[in-house]
Amino acid sequence: MRERTNNQIRAAELRIIDSDGTNLGVMSFKEALEKAKSQGLDLIEISPNAVPPIAKIMEYGKYLYVESKKQKKAKAGAKTTETKAIQIKVGTGDHDLALKAKTASGWLKEGHRIKVELYLSGRTKYMNETFLRERLDRILHLITESYKIAEPAKKGPKGIMMTIERDAKK
């Protein structure tokens, strides 16, 4: 969305902010535009939804530069989350489960989502559903970090899978 400048502004009254950041108060559009022109600057509507709309007196090019800097800084500060996967089988031993749970806890601490997958092959595909869910729950009990279930357990093409993520509340 582009900001309206100078004669594009439609509001009759505006709250004006000077180029150095001081609040000049509410004034009519014509008065504000004359003030901006007398200083050789532009009148930029920065908050059109406010009542009255907020406009700033400054050079438009400088305004665009400052806004792009803000967006770049916000983008650099944003953290990307990955979905990591842990795959176990029905016969996976307790020690291996503990190791996988430890890595899962580390990933949760970093803020990643984790897809826990109980891989089923051969005869295990036809085992009792409650037994298979208990096997999946074995690793969930070993995870030390607090988590919440993002997607409940469901059957997939390779077996039963569920997605967990860090619980922000705790």
N, C-alpha and C positions, 0 to 999 in steps of 0.2 A: 504494500500500500504506500503510495506516494503522499507526502504531506502537501497540503494546499499552501501556496505562497501568495503574498501580495493580493492581487485582484481576484484570485481564485477563492478566497475565503468568503463564505456566505453568511456568517453570523453577524448580527447587528452590534452585539457587545462582546468584548473579549477581555479576559484577564491577561494582562501583559507582564512579561518578564523581560528585563533589560539584558543586554549582551553580557554584562558582568554577573548576572544571576539575581539581581534585586527585583523584588516584586513591585511593580508600578501601580498595581490595583486594576480595577475594572474601568475600561473606557470604551468609547464607541469605535467602530471599525475605521471610520474616516480619520479620527483623531490619532489612532494607533498607526495607521498607514502613513500619515503625514510625519509623525515622529520618526518612523523608520526611514523614510525618504530623506528627512533632514539630516540624519546621521549617515546617509549613504549606505544603509543596510537593508535587508529584506525582513518582511514580517512573515513568520513561519508558524502555521497552526500545528502545535505539537500534540495537543490532546483535544480532539474534536468532540468527544463524547461527554466531557465535563460540562458543568453548568455554572457559569458561562464557559465557553471553550477557552483553552489556554493557548496563547500565542507567544512566540519569543522573537525578540528583535535581534537578529544576527545575520552574518553573511551565510547564504544558503550553501555554498560550497564547503565552508567550514563545518556547518551543521551536518552535512552528509558524511564528511570525513570522521567527525566525532562519533556519529552513529555506527559507521562501519567498524570503527575501532572497538566500540562496545560489543557489537555482535561477534567479532573475532575473539574477543576475550571470553565471552560467554560460551562460545563454541569450544574453545580450548579447555575451559574448565569442566565441560560436560564429560561425564565418564561413560564409556560404552560398556554394556554388559553382554557377555557371551552366554550361550547355553552350552554348558559342558555336559559330557555324557559319562555315566558309569554303567558298566555292563557286568551283570553277575549271572550265574547259572544256578540251577536247583541244588547242585552238589558243591557249591563253593564253600570252602572251609572257613572256620571262624577267624583264623589269623588273617586270611586274605580279605575277609569282610571288614575286619578292623582297619587294615591298611587303606582300603577303598573309602571307608567312612572317614578316616583321618584326612585324606586328600579332599573329600567332599566338604568336610568342615572348613578346610582352608579356602576352598573356592567360595563357599558361602560367606566367609569373612570378607573376601574381596568384593562381594556383591554380585557374583555370577548366579545364573539359574542353573539347576542341575537336572538332567533327565536321567532318572534311575531306571534301568531296563533289566528285566528278568528275561534272559535269553532262553528260549525254549527250542529244543531240537529233538527230533525223533519221537520217542514215546512220551516225553515230558509235555508235549503239546496237549495231550489228552488227559492229563492228570486233573484231580479235583481242583476246582477254582479257589476254594477257601484255603487249601493247602498251598497253592501257588502264591496267594496273597500273603500268607504267613511268611513264606520264604522272602518275599519282597520287604515285608515289615522288619525282618531281622536286621537289615542294614540301616533302616531308618532309626532303630533304637540305639545304634552305635554312634550316630552323628551327634557331636557335642554342641555345635552351634545351634541357636534357636532358628527354626525355619517354619514356613507354612507351606501347605500343599497348593501349588498354583493350578495344576491339572490333576484330578484324581486318577487312580489306576484304571487303565483301560487296555483292552487287547489290541495289539498292533500286529503288523506282519511278521515280526521276529519274536514276539512274546508279549509280556505284560510290561507296560511302562507308565511311569508317573513323573511329573515335573514338580520340583520343589524350589523355593526361593527363600532368601533371608527374610525373617520377620522383623520389620522395621520397628515394631512397637516395643520389643524387648531389648 
